[in-house]
Amino acid sequence: MFHSAGSCTLRWWKPVRSQALIEQSMQVAQLSTCRDTRPWACRYFRQKHLGSVYRAYVLCAPAQRPGNRVACKRKTLFLKQTRVCKFLPSSYTNNSESGETTEATLADKVLPSDPQEVEEEARLWNPNRWRIAQAMSLAFVLCNMDKVNMSVAIIPLAKEFDWSASDKGLVGSAFFWGYTLTQIPGGLLAKSLGGATVLAGAVALWSFGTLVTPVAAYLPAGAFAGICAARFTVGLGEGVSPPASAALMVQHMKPEERARAVSLVFGGMDVGNVIGLLVAPLLIETFGVSSVFYLFAGIGFLWVVGWPLALGKPMDALLSPNGLEVKSAPQAPEEREDIPWGEFVRSPPVWAVICTHFCNNWGYYTLLAWLPSYFEGGLGQDLSASTYLSLLPYLAMAGMNVTVGPTADYLVQNHLGVTTVRKLAQSTAFLVPAACNLALACFTPEDPSQLSHPTALYVGLLSLAFAASAWSRAGLYCNHQDLSPKYASVLLGLSNTAGAVPGVVGVWFAGYLLDVTGGSWANAVFLPSMAFQLLGAAVFIAFGSAERQSFDSFETVRGQRRGL
């Protein structure tokens, strides 16, 4: 789609219906790119309008110099280095039938045919992107601190209110009721409003839910209903954060940095587990159960205040050559793109990542909720010992996470193949923990007094399982961005909805099985986790892929692929 005015031609990557947007874009082009003193100039142009992003190339060609040619050279650009063109020799000739060169035919000939690749290499990358990634990682530290605090607090609360194992399982799963509901809406909100705004709202919401948890325990409705409602609110907020973070990583991080960014951001969850399990028992024993919720909520609100400082100056605005920001004028509403749900459903790799997410989270969420109780009820440790022993597997996971991202990116950059790297990483995250779960099922007796192995063996097996599962950060958690950078937040919301179901069903089901089996940790936790891990490995190896899917095309409008 072309628009010309004077010596400037804009070639759009998708249809533009807003005349106001066209006119304003042409004015910007004439004031910036076409002021270049050289006979030909080319610029990558990106404009945001009513929640949608429009991309174009601007070519400026004086009529008296039609013989000159320009080609867009793909390379990484920063801030003001926006020109992506170089001159070609005069031997480059026009092959049009009339023999005359027009701006439109020239643009059609010299511009790359695949705008997807050009945008990744020729876009303006935010120089502060790693600072933003670190701030997102801190958000996930807080996310899991507020998630794991109940795993510790549930032990004294259950004693105070005389809860059974099934009751404890329901309280633990209440978080995931809210977490499940906001995954897909979170992805849609991140796509329309931007990941930064949605992530800030998510942290504020779950911090509020954490803050009111101690108060909810003494409401007239009863401690059980009140705490379930508070944990439901925490889940609502935390369910929005993964798709919002996926949208931010697609926006700011280079494709070759993807595994490192994902490992850094989602690795904050492992650090949050460690901090939560380390600090929570100290606070509970010193200041009471309420203190852990008040402190963690306060830190969350401080993060919300500091988030704009981490973001810095937005990169969405078009920068003129002198570095001045060009603001978009108010413009008339226009039709938005629809999400291609039908193409999602017809894509085997999308189904593979959904199934993989479910299987991956069954073992993770059940152990996250029940690990301190396992050390207390299954291995006969007291509250402090149970909590501190629970730290070691998460420390192992955090330590492994440091090597996962750089190793995966190194393998990709050395031409091993993105799909191969994703499958190797996710297979490691499934098969090694499956073997450890089998061993734990065999070695854990129903009666703690009948333990025949040292506690170090159980801690070692759990630590190995958790460390190996960190490789999912280079497999499953990168795969949404591989399949579709454009819809990564929506895909992560979709698969994480399935991934949240084990939190709702699995956590409660483990407590139910503990009641009906007389405390068999093998049948309640370890064997079901092993079964899902083996299933997930088989599905991802057979159907998983890192190839960009057809629905990611910039020309997808209302589920249809349209040409320029």
N, C-alpha and C positions, 0 to 999 in steps of 0.2 A: 504494500500500500504506500503510495507516494504522495507528497505534497510539496509544491514548489512555490517560491516567491523570490523574484529577482534572481540572484545568483545562488540561492540556497535551495537544496533539495533534502527533504526528510524521508527516509525509508523506514516505515514502521514495521515492527515484528508481529503485530496483530492489529486487526481493524480498530480504528478510532472513530467514534461517532460524535464526539463533543467538538463542535466548531470553536468554542471558546478555548479548549485545550490546544487545538491546532494553531489558532492565531497566536496565542500566548507563547507556544513553543517556537513558532517561526520568529517571533520577536526576539526571544532569548538567543536563538541560533544566529540571527543577523548581528546581534550586539556582541556575541562572544566568538564563536568559531569563524564567522565570515569577516571578522576584522583582521584576520591573519594576513600578513603582507605577502605571503607566498601565493603563487597562482592557483594552487589547489590545497584545500584543507579538509580534514576528515575528523570527526569526533564521535565518540560513543556517547549517546544521550539517554538519560534515564530520568523520568518524571513520574511523580506519584500524584494520583488524582482520584479522590473519593474512595480511598482504600485499595485501589488497583494500581499496579505499576506498569507504565508504558515505556517501551524501549525503542530506540531508533538510531540510525546513523545519520549524521548531518554532513552533507557534501556541499562544498562551495566552489563553484567553477565560473570564473569570468568568461563571458561569451567570446571574447577575442582570443582566448587561449584554449580552444577545444582539443588540441592535440596532446596536452598533458594528461597523464593518467595518475591515479592514486590507488593504492591497495592498502587495506587495513591489516596491520600486523598485530597478531595476538601476543600480548605480553602483559605482565602484571603491572598495574599502575597504582600510584598513591596520590591522594589529594589533588594537587594542582596539575600533576603530570597526566593530563587527560587526552593528549593527542595520540592517536593510535595509528598514524599513517606514515608512509614513506613513499618517495617517488619511485616510479618505475622508468626504465629506459624508454626512449621515444619509439623504439621498435615495437612496443606493445600497441597493437592496432585494434580498431573497432571492427567487429564482424557483422554489424547490422546490415540489413539488406539495402537500406538507403544510403549507407556510407556516411551518414551524418550522426554525430554523437550528441545525444541529449542527456540532461542530468539523470532522467529516469533510466535510460538504457545503460548509462555508465554505472549507476548505482546497482542495477541488476547484475552487471557483469563482475564488478570488482569486489562486492561485499560478500563475505563468507556465507555459504548456504546453510550452515548449522549454527544458529544464534546461541544454542545452548552452550557450546564449547567456548564461543567468543565471550559470553558474559562471565564465565568462570575465570578466564584468563585476562580479560581486558576491562574488568570492572574496577571500581575504586574500593580497595580493601581497607578497612578501618585499621589504622595503625595501633589503636587501643584495644584491639579485639581480644588479646590475651588478658588484659585487665578486666574486660567484661566477662570472659570465661572464668576468671578467678572469683569474681563476685557471684556468678551463677553457682560455682562450686560451693561457695560459702552458704548460699541459699539451700543447697541440698544437704550440707552439714546440719543446718537447723532443721531441715525437713525430717531427717532421720532421728535427730535428737528428740523431736516431738513425737516421732513414731515409736521409738524404742522406750521412751520413759514409762509408758504404760506396762511394758513387759516386766519392768522392775516394780513399779508401784502396785501392780495387780496382786503381788504376793501379800503385802500387809493389808491391802483393801479386801482381799478374799477372806482373810482371817477376821477382819473387823466386821464384815457383813455376812459371813458364813456362806460364801459362794462355793458351789461345786465346780468340778472341772468343766462341765458343760457351760455353766454360767461364766466362768473365766474365758472360755472360748468365744461366747457370744459378745462379751465386752471387747475382746480383742478383734473380733470380726466387724464390730460396729464401725470402726474406722474405715474399713474397706467398702462398706455400703455407700458412703459418700464418695470414696475414692473412685469407685466404679462409675458412678453417675456423671462425673465431670470430665471424663477422659475425652470423649468425642466433642462435647461442647467446648472444652478447653482448646482443642485443636482448631476448631472453627473460629473461636474468638482470637486466637493467636494469629490466624491468617488474615482476619479482617482488621483487628485493632493493633496488631503488632505484639511480638513476644515480650517486649520490655514492660508495657503497661499491664499485660495479663499476669506476668510473673510477680510484679509488685503487689497487685491485688490478691494473688494467691497466698503470698507470704503473710499479708495482713490478715486474711481470713483465717488461716490455720493458727496464727498466733492468738487471735481472739478466741478460737475454740479451745486452745490450750489454757488460756488465761481463766476461762470460766469453768474448767473441769472441776477444781476443788469445790466451787460453789454449787455446781450441779449435783454433787454427791449428797447434798443435804436439802434438796428441794422437796416439796410435799409429795411429788410423784414417786419418790424413793431413790435410793442411791443407784440401783441398777439402771433404771430408766434414764435418770439424769446424766450419768456418766456415759451411757450409750449415745445419748443425744449430743453431748459435747464431743465425743470421739467422731461421731458422724460429721459434725461441722469441721473438725480438723481434716477429715478425709476429703470433704468437698474442696478445701483449699489446696491440699497437696495433690489432688488428682489433676489439677490444672497445670501444675508446674512442669511435668515432663514434656508435654507438647509445646508449651511456651518456650522452654529451653531449646527444643529442637528447632523451632522457628528462628530463634536468635542465632543458633550455630550455623544454620544455612545462610543467614543474612551476613554474618561477620567472618566466618572461618573459611579458609581455602579448602578445596577438596583434598589436597595432599596432607592437610593437617587434621583431617576428620577424626581419625582414631585417637590421636592425642587429645583433641578437644573433648571428645565424648568421654574418654577415660578421666580427664581432669574434672569435668563437670559432674558426671554421675559418680565418680570416685568420691565426691564429697559425702555420699550416702554412707560409705564405709567408715569415713572419719567421724561422721555423726553418730554411727552406732557405737564406736569406741568411746567417744566423749560422753555420750548419753549413759552408757553402761558404767563408765568410770565415775561420773559425777553424781548420778541419780542416787545410788545407795548412800553416799556420803551426806547428801542433802537430806534424805529421808531419815537417816539415823540421827542427824544433828538437829534439824529444824522441823521435821515432820513431812508427811507425804505432800502437803500443799506446796511446799517451797520449790520443789522441782518444776512444777507447772508454772508458777509465777516467774521464776528466773528465766526459763526457756522462752516463755512468751515475751518477756521484756527484751531479750536479745533479738527476737524476730522483728519487733517494732523498730528497733534501732537499725536493722538491716534495711527496712523499707525507707527510712529517712536517708540513709547513705547511698541507696541504689542510683539516684540521678547523678551523683558524683562519679560513680564508676562508668556510667554510660558516656559522659562527656558530650561533645557536640555531635548532633545527629548527622548521619551520612546520607540520609534520604534526599536532602535538598541538593539541587544542581549547583555546582560551583562554577563561577565565571573564571576566566583566565587570571584576573587579578585577585582571586580568592574571596570575592564577595559572594554572599549567599543570595540566590535568586528565589524569592518566595512565589508560590503559586497563588494566583488570584482565585476568588470564589467562582465556582463554575457549576454549570447546570448538571443535574443528576443524569446518569447514564446507566445502561444495563450492565449488571455485574455477571461475572462468570459463575457457572454452577460447578459444584464439586462433582467429579465423574465417578459417582458411587458405583454405577454399573460396571465400569472398567475395573474398579477395585475388585469387585466380586468375581470377575472373569479372569483375574490374574493369579496363576498358581503361586508365584513368589510372595504375593501379598497374603494368601492363605497360609503359606509356610511360615511367614514371620508371625502371624497371629497365633498359630498353633505352638510355635517355638516360645513365644512370650508366655503363654499359659503354662507350658511344661516347665519353663525356667523358674517361674514365680511360685509354683506349688511348693517346691522344696525350700526356696528362699523365705517365703512368708511364714510357713509353718514353723521353721526353725527360728525365725526372727521373733515370733510371738512366744514360742515355747522353750527356747534354749535355757533361760534362767530356771524355769520350772523343771526342765530335764535334769539339770545339775542338782537341783534340790530334791525332787521326788524320785528321779531315776538313779542318781549316784549318791544320794544321802548327804549333800553339802548344805551348809547353812546359807542365809540370805547373802551375806557379804561374799563368802566363797563362791556361791553360785554366780553372782554378778561378775566378779573379777575373772572367774574362769571363762565366762561368756565373752570376755574381752578378747581372748587370744585368737579365736577364729576370725574375728573382724579385723584384728591387727594383721593377721596373715593375709587377709583379703586386700587390705589397704596397701600392704607392702608389695604384693603382686601387681596391684593396679598401676604402680609406678612404671613397671616395665612393659605392660600390655600395649599401651598406645604407641610408644616409640618403636617397639618391635613390629607391630602390625603395619605401621606406616613405612618402616624400612623395607619390609617384604613387598609391599605394594609398589614402592618406588623402584625396587629392583626387579620389576616385571614378573613377579610370581603370579599375578592375577588377583583382582579384587575379590572375585567370587571364591577362589581357592582359599584366600586368606580368611575370608569370613567363615567359610565352612570349617577350616582347621581350628579357628579360634572357638567357635561355638561347640564343635565336637569335644574339644578339651574341656569346655565349661560344663558339658553334660556327662561324659563318660567317666572322668576321674571322680567326680562326686558320687556317681552311681555306684562305683566300686566301694567307696568309703561308706556309703549308706548301707550296703549289703554287709560289710564287716561290722558296723555298729549294731545292725539288727541281730547279728549272730552273737555278739559279745555282751549285749545289755540284758541283764536278767529282769524279771518282773519285780523281784524283791531286792532292794538295794543291799540288804544284808548278805546276799549271795554273790556279791561281786567277786570275781576271781581274777580280775586284771587290774593293774594300777590305773588310777585316774588319768595319768599322763597319756595312756594309750587312747582313751576316748577323746581327750582334748587334741591330741595329735591328729587323729583321723578327721575330726571336725575341722581343724585348722587347714589340713590338706584339701578337704572338700571345698571350703570357702575360698581358699587361695586359687584353686583351679576354676571356680565359678566366676572369678574376676575376668576371665577371658571372654565372657559374654559382652563386655564393653567394646571389644573389637569385632564382635560377631553380630549378635542380635541388635544391639543398641546403635550400631552404625548403619544397619541395613535399611532403615526407613529413608535416610538421606541418600543412600545409594540408589534406591528404587525410584525416588522422586524428590529432588530438592524442592520443587514447587509445592508439593503436598506433604512434605515430611512431617509437619506438625499434625496434620489430619491423620496420616497413617499411624503415627505413634499413638495418638489418641485412640484410634481404632484398635490397634493391637494391645495397647495397655488396658483397654476395657476388658479384653479377654484375660490379660495378665492380672487384673485385679480380682477376678472371680475366685482364684485360689485363696485370696485373703478373706473373702466372704465365706466361702464354702470350706476351704481346707483348714483354716484355723479352728472354726467351730467343729468340723468333722473330726479333727485330731482329738479335741477334748471329749467329744462323744465316744470315740473309740477307746479312749483311756478309761472312761466310765464303764463301758460294757465289757471290756476285756480285762478288767481288774488291774489296769496300769501297765499294759504291754506297749512300751515305746516302739518296739519293732513293728507291730501291726498298725499303730496309730500314726507314726511319723516316718520312720526310715524306709520301710518297704513301699508305701505309696509314693514317696518322693523318688525312689529308685525307678519305679515303673514309669513315671512320667518323664524322667530324664532320658531313659532309653527310647521312649516314644518320640520325644522332641529331637533327639539326635538323628533318628531314622528319617523323620519328616524333613528336617532342614538339609540333610545330605542329599535326599532325593529330589526335593522341589525348591530349595532355596537358591537365590541368585542375587548378584549385585549389579546386574545389568539395568540400566535406566529403562523404565517401562514407557510404553507408547503414550499413556495418559499424561505424562509429564510435559508433553509438547506445549510450547507457548501458544500454539494455535488451537488448543482445545477450548472450544466455546460451546456450552450446553452439551457437553459430552461428545461433540463432533470434532474431528480433526479438519481444520480448514487451512488452505494454503494462503500465502501472501497474495 
